[in-house]
Amino acid sequence: MTEERMAFKAEVSRLLDIVVHSLYSEKEIFLRELISNASDACDKLRYQALTIPELTGDDTDFKIKISTDPKARTITVEDNGIGMTRDELIENLGTIAQSGTASFIKSMEAAQKGDITQIGQFGVGFYAAFMVAQMVEVASRKAGTEEAWCWRSDGKGEYAVEEDQKATRGTTVTLYLKQGEDEFIAPDRLRGIIKQYSDHIALPIFLGDEEAPVNRASALWLRSKSDITAEQYKEFYHHSAHAFEEPALTMHWKAEGKIEYTGLLYVPGMRPYDLFDPKRRHGVKFYVKRVFITDEAEGLVPPYLRFLRGVIDSEDLPLNVSREMLQNNPMLTKIRQGITRRVLGDLAKEAEKNKEAYAKIWDNFGAVLKEGVYEDTENREALLKLVRCPTTHESGLTSLADYVSRMKSGQDAIYYMNGDSLDALARSPHLEGFKARGIEVLLLTETVDDFWPTAVATFDGKAFKSATRAGQDLDKIAKTDKKDDKKKEEAPADAITALIASMKMSLGDAVKDVRTSERLTDSPVCLATDEGDVDIHLEKFLKQHNQIRTASARILEINASHPLIKKMAERAGKTLSGKGDAEASDSTSLRDTAWLLLDQARLMDGESLTDAASFGRRLADVLGKVV
C-alpha cells in the first residue's frame, strides 16, 4: 500500500506549535512521556492476555527498550505491548478528540509562554517528542494481527500513514533529532533521565545492548514508604496522572485485614480542564496482584473524588476479574468505602496542619467535594468538616466549625446566602440586618451551593437558614453597636398598616405578601422567600435550565424606618382617611412608587425586569414630580 498523507486536525497543529515553542526548558520530559505510553501499552496487553493468552504467544516478558544510532542521529523507544491498528494510529496521533481542547488551546495561546503543567491532562505527551525531533516515526503492530503500520510526521501540519514490515507486536517510536540535540544520544544522559523520571516504572527499561535494566522495575506503591523519596513520589504522579505539576497531596497506605489492598493516590496540584464534564471518568488505575486491570472501574471511587490520580492494587480479587464484574462486586464496594474514608481523613489532616495548602486544594476541588456533601449521606459528617466558605466576616475561607464557634449569643442557625458573585452578595440588602448585629453569613456562589445546605439541614446541631428567607427572627440578637441597639424611628403603626394595604392592592399577585422587615437597616425594600418556597437564587437557576416556567411570587419586605417608606406611609394614611389634598393623585403616585420599589428589589437580586417599558414610564413620572 502506498503512503497516504493526511492533515492534522486544526487543534493538533496549534497544539504542536505550542508544545515545541513553550517547553524549551524541559526538553528531557519527552522521554518520560514516551516511556509512560509504552508502559501503558504493556499494561493493557497484560490484562487482555488474562482471557486471551494467545495475544502474547511466547513473548510474555514485557519490557521497554531504548536505543540510539549516533550516525543516523536517532533515538528509538520500543515496547512489546498491545500495539495499534492503522485507525488507532490516526485516532491517537492525528486527532485530539477530547472535549475542552479548544478552550485549553485558546488559554495557552493567550499566555506569553505556554503552561506546561496542563499539557499532560490532554493525553498529548507524545507530542513533546517534537521538541527535540525534526521527524517522528511510529511503527506499530496490534497484538493478534498480522498487519503493521507506520505513522510519520515532521509536526508541521501533515502526517503520513503506510504499511510497515514490523515483524513483532508492539510499538516502536523513532525520533530523528534536530540539529543541536545530540546530547540525547549520549547513553549517560539517557540513563540519567530514565533514573530521574522513570525509575518507578514496573517494567524493566533496557538501554542499548545492556543486559541489566536501568530502572528498579518494581511497583513503587508496593515499596515501603521509608524506601521512597519525595522525588520518586512526584515522578510516579507525573507518570500515573500524565501531569507536569507537583501533586498537592500524596497518600500512600496499605489496608490489612479481611480485605488487603494498597493505595497510592494523589490530589492534583491543579484542576483538570474537564473536571465538570459529564463524560469525565476518574483517573485511578486498578491493579490485582500488580497486574493492571482497568482505569474505568467506576465503583472504585465516588464521583465526587473523580479528581484523584494514582493506583489501587488488590491482593484478594481474582486475576481474571472482568471490568463488567467489577461494577457490582461487593469486595470492590468494601475497597471503595475504605478508600473514601482514608482520603477524607487525610484531607482533614491536611486542612488542620497546613491551612494554606488546603485552601488551594479547596479552591481547585471544593465544588466537587460539595457534591459529596449533597449525595453521600454515609460520609456527610466527614465531608462537612472539609467545607470551606467565604463569609461576611473573614477575608479568606472559614470552616463550619469555626463559624459555629463565632456565633452570636442568641443565634441558633448557620446563615448563608446564594448569589452569582461575592461582590453582588456583599451589596445585597438582605445582609443589612445581619451586619448590624454582627451575625456572620456564609457567601455561596457555586451551582452546587444551591442544593447542599438544604440537603444537610444541620451542622453541630445548628440549622442552615438562607438569609433571603422571610421571618428571620433577628430582634432577639442585640446589635453590635449599642447606639444602634434602639430601633430607628419608624412610621406610625397605623400609617404602616395603611401603606401595606395600599401596596398589596397595587401590586396584586406580583407579590405573595407585603410585610415590615427586621433585616433592613439602610435599604427601603427587599424580596424575601417564604418558608417552603424555592430559594430566590435556586429558582433563578431552575428557570435558566427550563426546570420551571414561571417565578414564584415573593414577599416584599419594607423598612419602616426608611425616609421614603415613612413618607409613603404618611401619604397612605392620609389617603385612607380621606384627608389628602389630592387623593387620586396620591393613590397613583403610591401605586407607581410601589411598583418601582418592587422592580428595584428584583434588580438587587439579579433578576431582569418583567416590564421594562412600564418601569421606564413610572420612573419618568416620579422623577418629573421631584425635579
N, C-alpha and C positions, 0 to 999 in steps of 0.2 A: 504494500500500500504506500502511495506517495505521501510526502509531507503535507499536512493540512494546516494552514495558517489561520489564526483567529485573533480578533482584537480583545484585549482585556475589557471587562465591564468598566464603565467610566469611573466608578468609585475605586476600583483596584488601581487604575493608572494614577489617580490622585493620591491614593494611599502610598503607593510605591515611591512617589516623589517626596512625600513627607518623611517616610522611613529613611530613605537614602540621605536626605539632607538634614535630618533632625537628630539622628542617633550617632553622630560623628564621634563623640567622646566615649562611647561604649560599644565599639565595633565587635569586641570579642564575644558579645552575647549571641551573635549569630550561631555559634557552635552549640551553645546551650540549648537554643531553640530547636536546632536540627536533631540533637541527641534526645530531647524530650519527645519530639514527634516519633522518632524511631522506637523509643521505649513504649509509647502508647500503642504503636502498631504491633509490637510483640505481645503486649498485654491482651490486646483484642484477639489475636490469633490463639493465644494460650487458652483463653476462655472458650472460644469456638471449638477448639480441639478436644475439649472435655466430652463433647457429644458427637463430634465428627473427627475422630483421631486420624483419619486418612489425610486430613488437611496438612499435617506436619510430616507424615511419612517417616523416614528415617532421621530427619533433621529436627530433633526435639530439643536441642540445646540453643535457647535463644541468646543472641548476642548482638553487639554493635561493634562495627569495625571502622576505624578512621585511618585513612592512608593519604599519602601525598606523592606528587610527582614533580620534583623541582624543575625538570626540564620543561614539562608542559605547563608548569605553574598552576597545578590544580590541587584541590582538597576533595576527598571523597568520603562521604558518610554512608555506610551500608548497614542495613538490618535484614534479618530473616523473619520479619513479621508478616502481617496479613496482606500487604501489598494493595495496589489499586488497579481498577479497570480503567479503560480509556475514559468512560464517562465520569468516573470518580476523580481522575486527574483533572479534568476540565472543571468539575464542580468545586473541588477543593482548592485548586491553584489558580483558576481563571475567573472565579466569581466569589464575591463575599455576599452570601445570601442571608445574612443575619439582619434583623430589624434594628434600627437605630444607627446603622453605619453612616448614613448620610449626615445626620446631625453631629455625629462624632467627628467626621472629617471636617465639617464646617467649623467646629470649635477649634480643631487643630490648626486649620488654615488661618484662623483669626489671630492665633498667637504668633509672636515673632519667632519663637522656636518651639517645635513640637514637644509635647509632653510624653516622654517615653513610657511613663507609668501606665498609660492607657492602652498601648499597643496590644499587649497580650490578651486583654479582655476580648478582643475580636477574633482570637484564634488565628492571627495572621503573623505569628512569629517567624514563619518560614520566609517571609519577605525580607527579614533582616539580612538574609544572605546577600542581597543586592548592595549592601553597604560595602562589601569587600569584593564582590564578584561582578565582572563585566558580562558574564554569561552563566546561566544555571541550567543544568540538565537533570531531569528526574526520570530515571528508568525504573519501571515497576511492573511486577507480575503478581497478580492476585492469587492467593493460595487456592489450590483446587482448580486452576485454569491452566491452559496451555499457551495463551497469548500473553505477550509482553508489549508494553507501550513506553514511548519516550516523550516527555514534555520538555520543551526547550524555550528559553526566553532571555532577552537581554534587559528585561524590565523597563522597556521604553514604549510600551503601548500594544505590543503584539506578542503572541506565543505560538509555538508550532507543536503539533502532535503527530507522531508517526509510529508505525510498528517497530518493535525492537527485538533483538535476539537474546535478551536476558534469559539465561538457562535455569535460574533458580528463583524461588518465590521471594517476595520482599521488595524493598525499595533501595535504590542507590542514588544518592544526590551528589552530583559533581559540580564544584564551583571553579570556574575559570577566573583567576584573580585579576583584579585591576592592577595597573602599574602602581607601585609604592606599597603594596600589601603583602610583600614577600615574607614578612615576619611570621605570617600564619602557616608557612611551610615548615618552619623550624620545629622539630619534634619536641624540644624542651618547652617552647611557647605553647604548643597544643597540650602537652602534658599538664602544664600549669593551669590552663583554662579548664581542662577536664576535672582536675583535682579541686579547683575552686568552685566550679558551678555544678558539677555532675557527680560528685563522689557518692552521693546518696542514691543514685540510680541503682535499682535492684538487679539489673542485668550487667554482665561483665562488658566493659568497654576496652577494646584492644586497639593499640596504636601501632600501625605498620605491621611488621612481622613478629613483634614481641609476643612471647607465649603467656606472659602474666598480664592480667587486666590492670589498667591504670587506676581504676576506682576500686572501692572496697566491695562493690557488688552485693551488698546485703541491704535488706529493707530497713531504712532508717528508723521507722516507727517501732521496730522490734528491739532496737538497741536500748540500753539503759540511758536514762536522762543524763546521768553524770558523764556519759561517754559521748555526748553530743554537744558540739559548740554552738554558740549563738549564730555563727556564720552558717553552719550546716543546716540549722533550723530554717534560717532565712532562705537559703538556696533551695531547700526542699519545697518551701512555699512558692518560690518562683516557678519551680517545675510543676507542682500539682495545680497551681492556680493559673499558670501561664500569665503571670503578672510580673511587673518590674519593680513595683514599690515595695517597701518593707511592710510586713504584716503589723496590724495594730495590736493583736493579742495572739499568743501561741498557747495551745492547750494540749498537753501530752499526758496520757494516763493509761493504765491497764486495769480493766474491770475483772475481778476474780470472784468466784462463787459458783452459783448454778449455771450462769452463762458467762463465758470468758470472751472478752474481745479487747482490742487495743485501739485507742483513738489518738490520732494526731491531727488536730483541727486548728484552723486559723480564722481570725476575724480580719478581713482585708483592710489594708491601710487607706483605701478609697472606695467610694460607692461604685459598684458596677453600672455601666451605662444602661443596662436593661433590667434594673432591679424591680421595676414595676411592670415589666412586660408580662402579660398573662401567660405567654408561652414559655416563660423562663423556667428552667429546672435548677435544682440545687447543684452545687459543684463538689460534692463529697463522693469520692470513689470508694466502692465497697469491694473488699477482698475476703476470701475464705482461705485460711491457711496459706497466706501470701500469694494466692492466685487471684488475679483481677477478675471480678465477676461483672460489675456494671457501675456506671455512674448515673444510672437512671432508676435507682430503687427509691421511688417516691415516698415509701414508708420509712425511709431511714432517718430523715429529719423533718420536723414540721415545717409547713410552708413559711412561717414567719422567721425561720432560721435559714432561709434559702441563700443568704449571703455567705454562709460558711464555705470554706475550702479545706481540702485535706483528705484523710484516709481513715476508714474504719476497717479493721481486719478481725474477722470472727474465727474462733477455733472450733465452734460447735456445729455449724451448718455443714451439710454435705457438699463436696466439691461440685457435684453435678446439679446443684440447685439452679433452677431456671429463673430468668427475670420475672416470668409470669407467676411462679410460685412465691416469689418474694413479696408480691403485693399483699397477700393475706397470710403471711407466715407469722404465727404467734411469737416465735423466737425473735423475729425482726421487730415486732411490736415492743418486746421487752428491751431490746437494744435501743430502740428509739426513745423509750422512756428514760433509760439510763443516760443516753447522750444529752437529751433535753435538760434533765436535772443538772448534769455536770456543767454544761455550757452556761446555763442561767446562774449557777453557783459561782463559776469563775468570772462571769461578767459582774456579779455583785461584789466579789472581792476586788476586782479592778476598780469599780466605782468607789469603793471605800478607801483604797490605798493610793489611788492615782486619779484624782478627780479631773485633772486637766486632760489626761489621755482618754479617760472615759467620756468626757464631753465631746471629743472628736468622734469616738465610736457612735455616740448617740446622735450626733449631727448627721452621720452617714446612714445609720440603720435604725434610728429611733422610730421612724414611721412604720417599718415592718414589724418591729417588736411590739408596737401598739396594736398591730393586727392580732398578735397573740393574746394581748390583754382582752380583746374583744372575743376571740374564738376559743381560747384554751382555758376552760374553767378549772381544769385539774392543776395547772401551773400558774393560775392567775395571781395568787398571792406573791409568788416569786417574781413574776413579771412586773407587778405594780411597784416592787421595791427598786426596779431598774428605771422606772419612768422619770424623765426629767422634763420640766416645763419652764418657759419664761413666765414671769409674773409681773404684777404691778409694783412689786417691792424690790425684787432682786435684779441686778444688772445682767446677770448670766442666767443659768438654769438652776432650778431648785428641785429637790426630791419631794415626794408627797409626805415623807416622814418629817422633813424639815418644815414644810408648810404647816403641818399639824402642830408642830412644836411652837409655831409663832401665832397660832390662832388667838384671837382677842377673847377677853372674858365675856361670856355670854354668847359667843359664836358656836354654833353646833353643826355647821356644814362647811364643806370644802366648795368654795365658789369658783366657777370657771366661766369663761366667755369665749365663744367661737367667732372667728372672723377671717377675712381674706389676708390680712397683714397685721403685724404688730402695731404699725403706725395708725392704721384705721381703728384698731381696738383701743389704743391709748386715748383717742379723741372721742370715744363713744360716751354719750350722756348717761348710759346705763351704769357707768362706773363712778359717777359723781358722789353718790351716797356712800359707796364703799370706801372711796378715798377720804371722804370727810371723817369717817370713823376708823381709818387706818386698817381696814379689812383687806387682806391680800386676795387677789383674784388671779387664777391661772389664765394665761392668754394662749389660746389654742388656735392654730392656723392651718393645720394639715387636714386633709379629707377624712382620714380615719378618726380624727378628734370629734367629728360629728356623731360618732357611734359608741366609742368605748366608755365614756363616762356614764351614760345611761345604762349600758350593759353591766357595768361593775356595781353601780348603786352606792357602795360604801367602801371606805378605806379606814382601817383602825377605828371602826365604829362611827365614823363621820360620813354623813350622806353627801354625795355630789349634787350640787344645785347650780343650775345655769343662772347667771346674773341677769339674763333677759326675762326670767320668769316673773309673772305678776305676783304680788302678795309677799314679797320679801320682807320679813319682819326685822327691819333694821333698827327700829326705835329702841329695842332692848339693849343695843350696844351703844355705849357712850361715844360721842365724837371725840376725836383725838385732841383737838384744841378746845379747852374748857370754855373759851369765849364764844365758841360756835355751838356749845352744847345746847344752848337755848335755840328753839326754832326761830327762824326769821319771821318777822311779822307777816301773817297771811291775810288774805282777803276774808271778810266775814263769812261765817259758815253758810248763812242763808244766801249770800251772793254767789258763793261757790256752787251751792246746790242749784241755783238758777242757771249758772253757766253750764254746768254738767248737763242739765236738762236741755238747754239750747243746743249744745254741741251734739248730743245724741240725736236730736231731731234733725239737725243739719246734715250730719254725716251718715245717718241711717245704717244700712247694712255694711258700709265700708269699714266699720269698727265693731268689735264684739261688745265693747263697753267703754265708758269714759270714767276714770277714777282719779282721785288725788294720789300723789306719789310720795313715797318715803325715800326713794333713791335719788331724786333730782335735787341739786343744790344751785346750779347755775343755768341750766337749760330750761326752756318753758315746757317742753313735752318730750316724750319718748314712747315708742311702741313696746309693749310687753306681751309675752306669751302666757296664755292661761294654762293652769295646771291641766295636764292631759293632752294638750295640743303639741304638735310638732314644733321644735325649736326653730327660731327665725332663720338661722344660718343653714340648718339641715334642710328646711323647706326650700330654700333657695337652691341648694344642691340638687334636690329631687326634681325641681322644676326644670333645671338645666338638662337633666338626663331623662326628661319626659316621664318621670315616675308619677307625677301629679300634674293636673292641668291648671287648676285654679288655686290661688293662695288662700290660706285661712284668714278670716278676719281677726285682727289683733285688738288688744286692749290699749287704748290711748291713755297714758298717764299724764297728768298735768301737775305742774309745780305751783302750788297755791301761793307761794311767796314771791314768785317771779313778777316783775313790774308789769309785763304785758298781760299775764293771766289775771293780775289784780285789776287792771283797767277793764279787761273783758268781763270780769265778774261784776264789777261795778255797773257797767253798761247793761249786762244781762239782768241784774237785779232791778234796775230802773225800768227796763223794757217789760219785764214780767209784771211789775207792779203798776204799769201804765203811767209812770212818772217821767218817762223820757220825752225830750222835746221833739224828737223825730223818730218815732218807734219803728216805722217801716224801714227808714234808712239805717237805724241801729241794727235791726234784725238782719238786713242784708249784709252789713259790714261784719257782724259777728259770724254769719254763715261763711263768708269768704275767708275771714281770718282763720276760722276753724279748719277749713279745707287746706289753707296754706300751711298751717301747723302740722296737719296730718302728712302732707307731702314732704315737709321738712323732716319729719320723723322718719319717713320712708327713705329719704336720701341719706340720712345719717346712718341707716342700717345697710346702705349699699344697694338699695333697691332702685329700680327705674320707675319713673312716673307713669301712672296708668293713663293720664290725660294731660299731656304736656301743654296743649293749647289752652285748656281751662286754667291750668296753673299760671301760664303767662298772662292771661286776661285778668285773673284775680290779683296777681302781683301788681300789675299796672294800675288797677283801680285803687288798691290800698295805698300804693306809693303816691298816686295822684292826690290823695286826700291829706298827705303829710308833707309833701314837698312845697 
